[in-house]
Amino acid sequence: MRKLTRPLAGLIILACFILLTASIRAQEPPKSDKVPVTTLITVLGPKFSAPPALGRADAIVRTGDHREDITGWVPAQGTKATLQLAILIDDGATDFGVHLDEVRHFIQSQPKSTNVGVFYASMGTTQPIAPFSADHDAVAQKVRITFGHGSSSTSIYLSLIDVLRKLQHLPGRREILLIGDGHDRLRGDLPESPDLDRAMDTAVKLNVVVHTLYVHVGRLNSESFDLTLAQGNLAHLAAETGGQSFFQGLNTPVSFTPFLDQLDMALHNQYFLTFTTARSNKPKGEFRGFKVTTEQRNAQITAPDRVFVPGAGK
């Protein structure tokens, strides 16, 4: 067989290399298939203390097993400090009256960059007591004692969805403090309420953080299995949305102040985190598991368990 000349052999090798490179590039997802996702995270030190300085390079973001590129790390301070904070209270809370001044003081202590709104959940309805306002003294004065047993919310999660819709188009950070027992009296004693699932999906999609504070509501026995399930619902809701969940056993806390102080510390140490991830193959988008961690000592990051990733139809 006739041997190839060196120039001809070189051209063949070059052509093969070009074809192989083109094939590899064709298999790589184009940059347009990456979409930015922004979510709100909280950075704290041990036991709700002030955190150490943390930057973009200190954080690691994963969706599933895939590490993502962080493109934005903006402190919720200065011009980015705006906060819409809704307080949703179950009107059936039986021990709320003794904590009235504590809740009022928490509202009054908020910075001018925070607009506070107050809502009561009662018998399947949501009653707006105070519209969102930076006049904290005026809002605090609208907070009233609850009506107790006869006014328990049939589904606190339907009221939560209603408040989420009210927050939907407001600027800045959007967060909710839900004060209740987490029991869904409309759906019954289920391990997880379908209304809770819908509320969590809505909150994650709208990028709203939900914090929960347990209080005894209605006539549930404090030792009942229902109450344990209900508290689990509250904890799940906070974890899914990147919020804090506050309990003191199976009873209403003796004092709200320590928990409200912890929440205040969380609200003052938040960041807008933006990262890029592969666009969803589903036209309407999808929820994707999400985790952000750091190797920085004495820094604890709280973030949603999921994020919403847009699809081709978005």
Backbone torsions as a table, in degrees:
resi	resn	phi	psi	omega
1	MET	NA	142.5	-177.8
2	ARG	-74.7	128.6	179.8
3	LYS	-75.0	145.1	176.5
4	LEU	-73.5	141.9	174.3
5	THR	-72.4	157.2	-178.6
6	ARG	-58.6	-44.5	179.4
7	PRO	-61.1	-42.2	-179.1
8	LEU	-66.5	-41.2	178.5
9	ALA	-62.8	-37.5	179.3
10	GLY	-65.0	-40.7	179.0
11	LEU	-64.1	-39.5	179.5
12	ILE	-64.4	-44.5	178.7
13	ILE	-61.4	-42.3	179.7
14	LEU	-63.2	-42.6	179.6
15	ALA	-63.2	-41.2	178.3
16	CYS	-63.1	-40.1	179.6
17	PHE	-64.0	-42.7	179.9
18	ILE	-62.9	-43.9	179.8
19	LEU	-63.8	-41.6	-179.9
20	LEU	-65.3	-43.4	179.3
21	THR	-62.4	-42.2	179.5
22	ALA	-63.7	-38.2	179.4
23	SER	-64.9	-42.6	179.6
24	ILE	-64.2	-43.8	-179.4
25	ARG	-65.2	-33.0	179.3
26	ALA	-66.5	-28.2	-179.6
27	GLN	-82.3	-17.5	179.8
28	GLU	-77.7	138.2	177.8
29	PRO	-66.7	132.5	178.9
30	PRO	-63.7	156.6	-177.5
31	LYS	-59.4	-27.6	-179.4
32	SER	-67.5	-15.7	178.7
33	ASP	-82.6	-3.0	175.6
34	LYS	-96.5	135.0	179.5
35	VAL	-125.2	146.8	176.8
36	PRO	-80.7	141.6	175.7
37	VAL	-128.8	130.4	178.5
38	THR	-116.1	133.8	177.4
39	THR	-140.6	164.4	-178.1
40	LEU	-101.8	130.9	178.9
41	ILE	-125.8	161.1	179.3
42	THR	-121.5	135.1	178.2
43	VAL	-119.0	123.9	-178.8
44	LEU	-133.3	159.9	169.8
45	GLY	-86.5	-178.9	-180.0
46	PRO	-58.4	138.5	176.1
47	LYS	55.2	43.9	175.7
48	PHE	62.2	32.4	174.9
49	SER	-88.4	170.4	178.1
50	ALA	-63.7	136.2	-175.9
51	PRO	-83.2	162.1	170.4
52	PRO	-72.1	164.8	177.2
53	ALA	-61.9	132.3	-177.1
54	LEU	-134.4	131.4	179.7
55	GLY	-119.2	178.5	-177.9
56	ARG	-57.8	-37.9	-177.8
57	ALA	-68.5	-16.3	-178.0
58	ASP	-88.0	-8.0	-174.6
59	ALA	-106.9	150.3	176.5
60	ILE	-126.3	126.2	-179.0
61	VAL	-113.9	133.1	176.2
62	ARG	-132.6	139.4	166.3
63	THR	-114.5	114.5	-170.4
64	GLY	65.8	-129.4	178.2
65	ASP	-98.0	4.7	-173.8
66	HIS	-98.7	126.5	176.5
67	ARG	-80.1	133.3	-176.3
68	GLU	-108.2	160.9	178.8
69	ASP	-87.9	125.3	176.8
70	ILE	-84.2	124.2	-178.3
71	THR	-112.1	-11.8	-179.8
72	GLY	-150.4	138.4	180.0
73	TRP	-147.1	89.6	-170.6
74	VAL	-115.2	118.5	177.3
75	PRO	-62.7	141.6	177.8
76	ALA	-81.6	65.9	-177.0
77	GLN	-138.1	166.9	179.2
78	GLY	60.4	-128.1	-179.9
79	THR	-68.7	-13.9	179.8
80	LYS	-100.9	11.1	-174.6
81	ALA	-84.0	-10.9	-175.8
82	THR	-51.9	130.0	-178.4
83	LEU	-135.4	130.4	171.2
84	GLN	-103.2	109.0	-175.8
85	LEU	-112.8	113.3	177.7
86	ALA	-98.9	133.8	175.1
87	ILE	-110.2	115.3	-178.3
88	LEU	-109.5	118.6	-174.1
89	ILE	-116.7	129.9	174.6
90	ASP	-71.6	121.7	-175.5
91	ASP	-70.0	-7.7	177.3
92	GLY	-92.9	3.7	179.5
93	ALA	-60.3	124.0	-172.6
94	THR	-86.9	-20.0	-175.7
95	ASP	-116.1	19.6	-172.2
96	PHE	-73.9	-31.8	-173.0
97	GLY	-56.3	-37.5	-177.5
98	VAL	-72.2	-12.2	-179.0
99	HIS	-106.3	7.8	-175.0
100	LEU	-57.0	-48.7	-178.0
101	ASP	-65.7	-31.6	178.9
102	GLU	-66.2	-43.2	179.2
103	VAL	-66.6	-41.2	178.1
104	ARG	-61.8	-42.7	179.8
105	HIS	-64.1	-39.2	178.0
106	PHE	-59.8	-44.0	179.3
107	ILE	-64.1	-45.7	-177.6
108	GLN	-65.1	-24.9	-177.1
109	SER	-84.8	-3.9	-178.2
110	GLN	-71.5	147.6	179.0
111	PRO	-70.5	164.5	-177.9
112	LYS	-63.6	-20.0	179.2
113	SER	-75.9	-4.8	-178.8
114	THR	-106.4	125.7	171.5
115	ASN	-99.9	125.7	-176.9
116	VAL	-110.5	136.0	173.4
117	GLY	-126.5	146.3	-176.8
118	VAL	-122.6	133.5	-178.0
119	PHE	-135.3	146.2	175.4
120	TYR	-117.4	135.1	177.0
121	ALA	-98.2	122.3	-175.1
122	SER	-148.5	121.3	172.5
123	MET	50.4	44.3	176.3
124	GLY	82.7	3.8	178.6
125	THR	-118.8	164.2	175.1
126	THR	-119.3	119.0	-177.9
127	GLN	-102.2	113.3	176.6
128	PRO	-76.5	110.7	-178.1
129	ILE	-87.2	-39.4	179.5
130	ALA	-140.8	124.1	177.6
131	PRO	-68.9	162.0	-179.6
132	PHE	-59.1	126.3	-176.4
133	SER	-156.5	150.7	173.3
134	ALA	-90.6	0.6	174.1
135	ASP	-83.9	82.1	-170.1
136	HIS	-67.0	-32.8	177.7
137	ASP	-63.1	-43.3	-180.0
138	ALA	-65.3	-41.5	178.9
139	VAL	-64.9	-44.7	-177.7
140	ALA	-59.6	-37.6	-178.7
141	GLN	-68.5	-19.7	179.3
142	LYS	-80.0	-18.2	179.9
143	VAL	-67.3	125.6	-176.3
144	ARG	-121.3	169.6	174.4
145	ILE	-69.2	155.4	179.0
146	THR	-81.9	161.2	-178.1
147	PHE	-84.0	-12.9	174.5
148	GLY	85.4	-151.8	-168.3
149	HIS	-44.9	-48.7	-171.8
150	GLY	-73.6	-6.3	-175.5
151	SER	-119.1	20.5	179.4
152	SER	-59.6	140.6	176.8
153	SER	-67.6	131.8	176.6
154	THR	-67.8	-36.2	173.9
155	SER	-146.7	102.0	178.9
156	ILE	-59.9	-24.3	-176.3
157	TYR	-77.9	-28.5	172.6
158	LEU	-67.2	-39.6	175.7
159	SER	-65.3	-37.8	178.1
160	LEU	-61.9	-43.4	178.3
161	ILE	-61.2	-39.1	178.3
162	ASP	-61.5	-43.6	179.3
163	VAL	-68.2	-36.8	177.0
164	LEU	-58.8	-40.4	178.8
165	ARG	-65.8	-34.1	178.2
166	LYS	-68.2	-28.2	-179.8
167	LEU	-84.4	-15.7	-166.2
168	GLN	-51.1	-43.2	-173.1
169	HIS	-105.9	10.6	180.0
170	LEU	-83.9	147.9	-175.7
171	PRO	-80.2	162.9	174.1
172	GLY	78.5	-162.6	175.5
173	ARG	-67.0	146.9	179.2
174	ARG	-132.7	118.7	-175.2
175	GLU	-140.3	156.3	-177.8
176	ILE	-131.0	137.0	167.8
177	LEU	-107.3	112.5	179.4
178	LEU	-97.6	121.6	178.8
179	ILE	-111.0	107.5	-176.1
180	GLY	-175.1	-169.5	-179.7
181	ASP	-105.9	-6.2	176.5
182	GLY	82.4	1.1	-178.1
183	HIS	-83.5	134.0	177.7
184	ASP	-97.9	97.0	-176.6
185	ARG	-75.7	-16.8	178.0
186	LEU	-77.3	-41.9	-175.2
187	ARG	-89.7	-18.4	-179.8
188	GLY	96.6	-169.7	-172.4
189	ASP	-86.2	73.3	179.0
190	LEU	-100.7	148.3	176.6
191	PRO	-57.5	-30.0	178.5
192	GLU	-150.7	126.3	-177.5
193	SER	-73.1	135.9	174.3
194	PRO	-63.4	-28.8	175.2
195	ASP	-68.3	-33.2	175.5
196	LEU	-63.3	-44.8	178.5
197	ASP	-57.4	-44.7	-178.9
198	ARG	-66.8	-38.4	178.3
199	ALA	-64.4	-42.4	180.0
200	MET	-66.0	-42.4	177.7
201	ASP	-60.1	-43.4	-179.6
202	THR	-64.4	-44.2	-179.2
203	ALA	-63.2	-44.7	-179.4
204	VAL	-64.9	-42.4	-178.8
205	LYS	-64.8	-36.2	-179.8
206	LEU	-88.2	-4.0	-178.9
207	ASN	61.6	47.4	177.2
208	VAL	-108.5	129.0	178.6
209	VAL	-90.4	133.1	179.7
210	VAL	-117.7	121.9	174.1
211	HIS	-101.6	150.0	-178.5
212	THR	-129.6	141.0	177.2
213	LEU	-130.3	117.6	-175.3
214	TYR	-76.5	132.7	167.8
215	VAL	-136.0	154.1	178.4
216	HIS	-73.1	133.0	-177.4
217	VAL	-127.1	137.2	172.4
218	GLY	64.7	-143.7	-171.8
219	ARG	-110.8	16.2	178.4
220	LEU	-63.6	133.2	175.6
221	ASN	-67.2	134.8	-176.3
222	SER	-65.8	-12.6	178.6
223	GLU	-102.0	2.0	-172.4
224	SER	-73.0	151.4	177.1
225	PHE	-66.1	-30.1	177.9
226	ASP	-57.5	-40.7	-176.9
227	LEU	-66.2	-38.2	177.6
228	THR	-63.6	-42.6	177.0
229	LEU	-62.7	-41.2	-178.1
230	ALA	-64.7	-42.1	177.2
231	GLN	-63.8	-35.7	175.9
232	GLY	-62.3	-36.9	176.2
233	ASN	-61.0	-43.6	-180.0
234	LEU	-63.4	-42.7	179.7
235	ALA	-64.5	-41.3	179.5
236	HIS	-63.8	-43.3	179.8
237	LEU	-59.0	-46.2	-179.7
238	ALA	-65.4	-43.6	-178.6
239	ALA	-63.9	-41.8	-178.1
240	GLU	-64.3	-31.9	-174.0
241	THR	-103.2	-1.8	179.6
242	GLY	86.2	20.8	-178.6
243	GLY	-98.3	-178.3	177.6
244	GLN	-104.2	145.4	179.4
245	SER	-122.6	126.0	-172.6
246	PHE	-117.0	127.0	180.0
247	PHE	-138.3	159.4	167.8
248	GLN	-140.0	79.1	-175.6
249	GLY	66.8	-145.5	-179.7
250	LEU	-100.0	11.4	-178.1
251	ASN	-118.3	163.0	173.9
252	THR	-60.6	134.3	179.6
253	PRO	-56.1	145.2	176.7
254	VAL	-60.5	-37.4	178.0
255	SER	-139.8	138.0	174.7
256	PHE	-80.7	-23.6	-169.1
257	THR	-54.9	-46.8	179.5
258	PRO	-58.9	-38.2	-179.6
259	PHE	-72.9	-39.5	177.9
260	LEU	-67.2	-33.3	174.4
261	ASP	-65.1	-40.2	177.8
262	GLN	-65.1	-41.5	177.0
263	LEU	-62.6	-41.5	179.1
264	ASP	-60.6	-40.8	177.3
265	MET	-62.5	-40.6	178.6
266	ALA	-63.1	-44.2	-178.3
267	LEU	-63.6	-25.1	-179.0
268	HIS	-90.8	2.0	-177.1
269	ASN	-136.5	61.0	-178.1
270	GLN	-121.5	156.7	-178.8
271	TYR	-135.3	147.1	167.2
272	PHE	-88.9	113.3	-179.1
273	LEU	-103.0	125.4	177.1
274	THR	-118.9	133.6	176.3
275	PHE	-141.6	163.5	177.9
276	THR	-105.9	143.6	-179.9
277	THR	-147.0	163.2	-179.3
278	ALA	-63.7	134.1	178.0
279	ARG	-61.0	145.0	178.6
280	SER	-67.1	142.7	175.2
281	ASN	-76.9	-12.4	-179.9
282	LYS	-86.2	131.7	-175.8
283	PRO	-54.7	-36.7	-177.2
284	LYS	-92.9	7.0	-179.7
285	GLY	85.1	-179.2	-176.9
286	GLU	-157.2	160.0	171.1
287	PHE	-87.0	139.6	-176.8
288	ARG	-133.5	135.9	177.4
289	GLY	-56.7	140.4	-171.0
290	PHE	-142.6	139.7	177.8
291	LYS	-149.0	135.9	176.2
292	VAL	-126.7	129.9	-177.0
293	THR	-132.7	170.0	176.3
294	THR	-146.3	149.5	174.5
295	GLU	-95.3	0.6	178.1
296	GLN	-67.0	130.5	-179.3
297	ARG	-70.3	148.5	176.5
298	ASN	60.6	27.6	175.7
299	ALA	-127.2	126.3	179.8
300	GLN	-121.0	125.3	-176.9
301	ILE	-104.7	127.8	173.6
302	THR	-108.4	126.3	-177.2
303	ALA	-144.5	161.9	176.5
304	PRO	-60.2	151.8	176.5
305	ASP	-76.3	-19.5	-178.9
306	ARG	-139.6	159.8	170.1
307	VAL	-130.5	160.8	176.4
308	PHE	-100.0	126.7	-178.8
309	VAL	-110.8	121.9	-178.3
310	PRO	-67.4	155.8	178.4
311	GLY	-108.0	-171.0	-176.1
312	ALA	-64.5	-25.3	-178.2
313	GLY	-82.5	-5.3	-176.7
314	LYS	-92.8	NA	NA
